[in-house]
Amino acid sequence: MLESVTAPTQHSSAPIGADSIEWVIFGDDWGGHPSTTQHLALHLPPTDRIVWVESIGMRAPKLNWVDVKRIAQKAGRLLDARAATSGQGLYHRPGPAVDVVSPRVLPWHAMAGARWMNARSLASSIGSRQATGWPGARVLLTSVPNAAYYLSRLRVDRVAYLRLDDYAHYPGVDPQLVEESEALMFERAQVVFATARRLLPPPPYADKGVYLPQGVNWAHFAQAQLEPSRDRVLGFFGTLSSWVDAQLIAAVARALPDWELRLVGKREVDTPELDRLDNVRITGAVPFAELPALIGDWAAAWIPFRINALTEAVNPLKVWEYLATGLATMSTPIPEVAAMVPRVSVSTDPSEIASWAQRVLEEDSAQARAARREGVRGDDWSVRAALLRDRVQRPEGGG
């Protein structure tokens, strides 16, 4: 039951007026990784300000090593205010002032007593960070549905829900908690942003839905070289988790014995079938700033996701980032990526993927890479953040 509050991590001299927005954003741990919610927040105008509420969790902890480790990591962040400012290294651009709050919450959100205590704690910690006499609107934006339990205690004018995943199918969360809190959030929010079409709210809330696909820090990834590498490297960056198809990766590795399949990111699952293969290289996560240079010797990129209830509602950030570098991209046919054909290729057949990789190696050019890059210039996070901001100010909310 610790709380850490940092001072604003960004400051702006821009004048504050009636069009400015004070945001209360329920998201992940600030600076922990370059998440969708943080990308959007950092591209809001400098006249706005943000009270960023770090993760309140969607799972009741159990007495196992994984949860003990997670609690210890969270406690470490709460005790070290410096951790909350690390995300500012993602961008060198003017943005809104950000106050980061690590709230005191009990993780048992399904229990009425815990919700009562959490509501009081959140109202106090958030309210103390909101600006006195703010001239513009106050908007709550949440990427976690269980924030719905605490809306009535918070000083905001409008509520927006940013639905990033089908959370009920997300590993480790409490599906009953998600279903109950999402129903409440659909009812109480004025607008529901969905990064995938399958995440748009169901009737009777469909008119609140706004499709807001993932975006890309275009200028950052456009730093990657355009001249194609002739190294036989097929790459993936992202978390190696349960939704990554290790069996497919192994099959493609066997179909491309003279290639290296390079997987860059945190490993959350055991992959013995990959560890046995000499041409599969698994490395740890790297800082966001290093990604464009890291993938300079890749011939092509791919997204080897399983097709299941979770990934059918996923719009992967990495597809936009791959394209902004100019890389030819292959994916399994998850719906949001399949809708991007022919800008990307899709297959689950190892021999087809291997043949595609060989063609890319032989035929790719700087001109082709430049065209792929240019094709996602208009999908920059600044464009997505402007759309989000415009929609929350409309009286009707969605549309």
C-alpha positions in Angstrom: 0.0 0.0 0.0 2.7 2.5 -1.1 2.2 5.6 -3.3 4.7 7.5 -5.3 3.9 10.8 -7.1 6.4 12.4 -9.4 6.5 16.1 -10.3 5.7 16.9 -14.0 8.2 15.2 -16.3 7.6 17.7 -19.1 6.9 21.4 -19.0 5.5 23.7 -21.5 5.4 27.5 -21.8 2.4 27.3 -24.2 -0.6 29.3 -23.0 -3.4 27.3 -21.4 -6.9 28.1 -22.6 -10.4 26.9 -22.8 -9.5 24.5 -25.6 -6.8 22.8 -23.4 -7.6 19.4 -21.8 -6.5 18.0 -18.5 -6.3 14.2 -18.9 -6.6 11.6 -16.3 -5.1 8.5 -18.0 -5.3 5.0 -16.5 -2.5 3.1 -18.3 0.5 0.9 -17.7 3.6 1.8 -15.7 5.1 5.0 -17.1 8.3 4.4 -19.0 8.1 0.7 -18.6 7.8 0.1 -22.3 6.6 2.1 -25.3 2.9 1.2 -25.1 0.1 2.5 -27.3 -1.3 4.6 -24.5 2.1 6.2 -23.8 2.7 6.9 -27.5 -0.7 8.7 -27.7 -0.1 10.6 -24.5 3.3 11.9 -25.6 1.7 13.2 -28.9 -0.9 15.3 -27.2 -0.4 19.1 -27.6 1.8 21.0 -25.0 -1.2 23.0 -24.0 -2.7 19.9 -22.4 -1.6 18.3 -19.2 -1.8 14.7 -17.9 -2.3 13.0 -14.6 -1.0 9.5 -15.5 -2.3 6.7 -13.2 0.0 3.7 -13.3 -1.3 0.1 -13.5 -4.1 -0.8 -11.2 -4.0 -4.4 -12.4 -6.7 -6.8 -13.7 -5.7 -9.9 -11.8 -5.9 -11.0 -8.2 -2.4 -12.1 -7.1 -1.7 -15.6 -5.9 1.0 -16.9 -3.7 3.4 -18.0 -6.4 6.8 -17.0 -7.5 5.6 -15.0 -10.6 3.2 -12.8 -8.5 5.8 -12.4 -5.7 8.3 -11.2 -8.3 5.7 -8.8 -9.9 4.8 -7.3 -6.5 8.5 -6.8 -5.7 9.1 -5.0 -9.0 6.1 -2.8 -8.4 7.2 -1.9 -4.9 10.6 -1.0 -6.3 9.0 1.4 -8.7 7.0 3.0 -6.0 10.1 3.5 -3.9 12.1 4.9 -6.8 10.5 8.0 -8.3 13.2 8.1 -11.0 11.7 5.0 -12.7 8.6 6.9 -13.5 10.3 9.4 -15.7 12.3 7.0 -18.0 9.6 7.0 -20.7 10.5 10.6 -21.6 13.5 9.2 -23.5 11.2 7.9 -26.2 10.7 11.3 -27.8 12.5 14.6 -28.2 9.5 16.8 -28.8 7.3 19.2 -26.9 4.5 17.5 -25.2 2.1 17.9 -22.3 3.2 18.1 -18.7 2.8 14.7 -17.1 2.3 14.0 -13.4 2.8 10.3 -12.7 0.9 8.7 -9.9 1.5 5.2 -8.6 -1.7 4.7 -6.7 -2.4 2.7 -3.5 -4.8 0.1 -4.6 -5.8 -3.4 -3.5 -5.6 -5.8 -6.4 -8.9 -7.6 -5.6 -11.1 -5.3 -7.7 -13.9 -7.9 -7.8 -14.5 -7.4 -4.0 -16.8 -4.6 -2.9 -14.7 -3.8 0.1 -11.5 -3.4 -1.9 -13.3 -1.3 -4.5 -14.6 1.0 -1.7 -11.1 1.5 -0.4 -9.6 1.9 -3.9 -12.1 4.5 -4.8 -11.2 6.7 -1.8 -7.5 6.3 -2.4 -7.7 7.0 -6.2 -9.9 10.1 -5.6 -7.4 11.5 -3.1 -4.2 10.8 -5.1 -5.6 11.8 -8.5 -7.5 14.8 -7.2 -4.4 16.2 -5.4 -2.6 16.2 -8.7 -5.3 17.9 -10.8 -4.8 21.6 -11.6 -6.7 24.1 -9.6 -9.0 26.3 -11.7 -8.3 24.4 -14.9 -10.0 26.4 -17.7 -10.6 23.6 -20.1 -12.2 20.2 -20.1 -11.1 17.3 -17.9 -11.2 14.0 -19.7 -10.6 10.5 -18.3 -9.0 8.1 -20.8 -8.5 4.5 -19.6 -7.0 1.5 -21.3 -8.1 -0.8 -18.4 -11.8 -1.6 -18.1 -11.9 -1.9 -14.3 -11.3 1.8 -13.9 -15.1 1.8 -14.5 -15.6 1.0 -10.8 -14.0 4.3 -9.7 -15.4 6.9 -12.2 -18.0 8.3 -9.9 -15.4 9.5 -7.4 -13.2 11.3 -10.0 -13.4 14.9 -11.1 -13.8 14.6 -14.9 -16.2 15.9 -17.5 -16.0 13.0 -20.0 -14.9 9.4 -20.1 -13.2 7.6 -23.0 -12.3 3.9 -23.1 -9.2 2.8 -25.2 -9.8 -0.9 -25.9 -6.5 -2.4 -26.9 -7.1 -6.1 -26.6 -9.8 -8.6 -25.9 -8.8 -8.5 -22.3 -11.0 -11.5 -21.3 -8.6 -13.7 -23.3 -5.4 -12.1 -22.1 -3.1 -14.4 -20.2 -3.2 -14.1 -16.5 -6.2 -11.7 -16.1 -9.5 -12.5 -14.4 -11.9 -12.9 -17.2 -15.0 -12.5 -15.0 -13.6 -9.2 -13.7 -13.0 -8.0 -17.3 -16.4 -9.0 -18.6 -18.2 -7.3 -15.7 -16.1 -4.1 -15.7 -16.2 -3.8 -19.5 -20.0 -3.9 -19.5 -20.0 -1.1 -17.0 -17.4 0.9 -19.0 -19.3 0.6 -22.2 -22.3 2.0 -20.4 -20.5 4.9 -18.7 -18.0 6.0 -21.4 -19.0 8.6 -23.9 -16.7 7.2 -26.5 -14.9 3.8 -27.0 -11.8 3.7 -29.1 -10.9 0.3 -30.6 -7.5 -0.5 -32.1 -9.1 -3.5 -33.9 -12.4 -3.7 -35.6 -13.4 -6.7 -33.5 -12.9 -4.6 -30.4 -15.6 -2.1 -31.3 -18.4 -2.1 -28.7 -21.4 -4.3 -29.2 -25.0 -3.1 -29.3 -26.5 -1.1 -27.7 -23.2 0.8 -27.4 -22.1 0.5 -31.1 -22.7 4.2 -31.7 -20.0 5.0 -29.1 -17.3 3.2 -31.1 -14.4 4.8 -33.0 -11.9 2.7 -34.9 -8.4 4.0 -33.9 -5.8 1.6 -35.3 -2.3 1.5 -34.0 0.2 4.1 -35.2 3.9 4.5 -35.5 6.6 6.9 -34.5 7.3 7.4 -38.2 10.4 9.7 -38.0 12.0 7.3 -35.5 11.7 4.2 -37.6 12.4 6.0 -40.8 16.0 6.3 -39.6 16.6 2.7 -40.7 18.6 2.2 -43.8 16.7 1.9 -47.1 19.3 -0.2 -48.9 18.3 -3.8 -48.5 20.5 -6.1 -46.5 21.7 -9.2 -48.3 22.2 -11.0 -45.0 19.8 -13.9 -44.7 18.0 -12.7 -41.6 14.3 -13.0 -41.0 13.5 -10.9 -37.8 10.8 -10.4 -35.2 10.8 -8.0 -32.3 8.4 -8.1 -29.4 7.6 -10.2 -26.4 8.0 -13.9 -26.9 4.8 -14.9 -25.2 2.1 -17.5 -25.5 0.6 -15.9 -28.6 3.8 -16.4 -30.6 3.7 -19.6 -32.6 7.0 -21.3 -31.7 6.0 -24.4 -33.7 5.6 -22.3 -36.9 8.9 -20.5 -36.2 10.7 -23.9 -35.9 9.1 -25.2 -39.1 10.2 -22.0 -41.0 13.7 -22.3 -39.5 14.0 -25.9 -40.9 12.7 -24.7 -44.3 15.4 -21.9 -44.3 18.5 -23.8 -43.0 20.9 -21.2 -44.4 19.0 -18.2 -42.8 19.0 -16.9 -39.3 15.7 -16.4 -37.6 16.3 -13.6 -35.1 13.8 -13.0 -32.3 14.4 -9.8 -30.2 12.5 -9.3 -27.0 11.6 -10.4 -23.6 11.0 -14.2 -23.3 7.9 -15.1 -21.2 7.5 -18.7 -22.2 9.8 -21.7 -22.6 10.6 -22.6 -26.2 12.5 -25.9 -26.2 11.7 -26.5 -29.9 13.5 -23.3 -30.8 16.4 -23.7 -28.4 17.4 -26.9 -30.2 17.8 -25.1 -33.6 21.1 -23.6 -34.5 19.7 -21.0 -36.9 17.2 -19.5 -34.4 18.7 -16.7 -32.3 16.8 -15.3 -29.3 18.0 -12.1 -27.7 16.7 -10.0 -24.9 14.7 -6.8 -25.2 16.5 -3.7 -26.4 15.7 0.0 -25.8 13.2 1.6 -28.1 15.8 4.0 -29.3 18.0 1.2 -30.7 15.4 -0.6 -32.8 15.9 1.2 -36.2 19.7 0.4 -36.1 19.1 -3.1 -34.8 17.1 -4.2 -37.7 19.4 -2.7 -40.3 20.8 -6.1 -41.4 17.4 -7.8 -41.6 16.3 -9.0 -45.0 12.7 -9.1 -43.9 10.4 -9.0 -40.9 7.5 -11.1 -39.7 4.7 -11.6 -37.2 4.4 -15.3 -36.3 1.3 -15.0 -34.1 -1.0 -17.9 -33.4 -4.6 -17.5 -34.6 -6.9 -17.5 -31.6 -9.5 -15.4 -29.7 -6.9 -13.0 -28.5 -4.9 -12.4 -31.7 -8.1 -12.2 -33.8 -8.7 -8.9 -32.0 -5.1 -7.6 -32.2 -3.7 -4.8 -34.2 0.0 -5.3 -33.7 2.1 -2.2 -33.3 5.1 -3.9 -34.9 3.4 -4.2 -38.4 3.4 -0.4 -38.6 6.9 -0.1 -37.3 8.2 -2.7 -39.7 6.7 -0.9 -42.6 8.1 2.5 -41.5 11.6 1.0 -41.7 10.7 -0.1 -45.2 11.0 -3.9 -44.4 9.0 -6.4 -46.4 6.7 -8.0 -43.9 5.1 -11.4 -43.5 2.4 -12.3 -40.9 0.1 -15.0 -40.0 -3.4 -14.0 -41.2 -4.7 -12.2 -38.1 -7.6 -10.1 -39.3 -6.2 -6.6 -38.8 -3.0 -7.5 -40.7 -4.8 -9.5 -43.4 -6.8 -6.4 -44.1 -3.4 -4.7 -45.0 -2.6 -7.0 -48.0 -0.9 -6.3 -50.4 1.2 -4.0 -48.2 2.0 -7.1 -46.2 2.0 -10.8 -47.0 0.2 -13.4 -45.0 0.7 -17.2 -44.6 0.9 -20.0 -42.1 2.6 -22.4 -44.5 6.3 -22.8 -43.8 7.2 -23.5 -47.4 5.3 -20.4 -48.6 7.0 -18.2 -46.0 10.4 -19.6 -46.9 9.8 -19.0 -50.6 8.6 -15.4 -49.9 11.8 -14.7 -47.8 14.0 -16.0 -50.7 12.2 -13.7 -53.2 12.5 -10.7 -50.9 16.3 -11.4 -50.5 16.7 -11.5 -54.3 14.2 -8.8 -55.4 13.9 -6.1 -52.7 15.2 -2.7 -53.5 15.7 0.7 -51.8 12.8 2.0 -54.0 10.5 -0.7 -52.7 11.5 0.0 -49.1 10.9 3.7 -49.6 7.4 3.0 -50.9 6.5 0.8 -47.9 7.8 3.5 -45.6 5.9 6.3 -47.4 2.8 4.2 -47.2 2.6 4.6 -43.4 3.7 8.2 -43.1 0.1 9.2 -42.5 -0.2 6.7 -39.6 2.1 8.6 -37.3 1.1 8.8 -33.6 0.6 12.6 -34.0 -2.3 11.8 -36.4 -3.8 9.2 -34.1 -3.6 11.5 -31.0 -5.2 14.3 -32.9 -8.1 12.1 -33.9 -8.5 10.8 -30.3 -8.5 14.4 -29.0 -11.0 15.6 -31.6 -13.4 12.7 -30.8 -13.5 13.2 -27.0 -14.5 16.8 -27.4 -17.5 16.0 -29.6 -20.8 16.2 -27.6 -22.0 13.0 -29.1 -18.7 11.2 -28.3 -18.3 8.5 -31.0 -18.9 8.3 -34.7 
